[in-house]
Amino acid sequence: MPITNQRVAEHVFLRHMYGDSYYPDHVVGQGGAILLRLCERIEADQPSDLKALYALTQAATEEFNLLEAEFEAAGSEIETVAREWIAEDFWFVASAYGFTDADVEELIAGRDW
């Protein structure tokens, strides 16, 4: 499903991580794909309130929890800096779809990283 939100379509997810050799590009790409799928879900489901949005972001957060093993297998991890960059992109997604009052900690509440 192609993304219809122009801000999202032009956004490079996790771009800071691509610029840091500590994070393997192929794993960062998987993280970007998780965020893109989140956007597709938002566009398909059109959550009407924060509770519905948080349900979608929690599913994406669980996917990132599983991705941690991929980072570790590649000699990396989702550490403090990566956490901030990932959280920043979750916030970007929420705000791009009009949820500017979303709490970033709630967006990623189920994180293990």
C-alpha positions, 0 to 999 in steps of 0.5 A: 500500500503506497503511503499517501501522507506526503510528509511521511512519503518524503521522510527517511526513517532512522536516517541518523542511524544510517549515518553511524557505522555502529548500526548495520544498514541492513538492520536499520533498514528493517527498523525503517520498514517497521515504521513504514508498516506502522504508517500503512496501518495508520492510513488503513485503520485511521485511528480516531483517538490516542488509544487507537493510535497507541495500540498501533504503535505498541505493535510496532514497538513489539517488532522493534523488541524482536529486532534487538536480537538482529542488532546484537547478532550484527555486533550492535544494539539499540542503546541510548542514542538509538533509543532516542532516534527511534522514539523521535521517528515514532513521534514524527509518525504520530505528529504527521498523522495529526496526533501532536498531543501524543506522549512519546513514552506512551507511543513506545511504552512496551519497549525492551530497549 
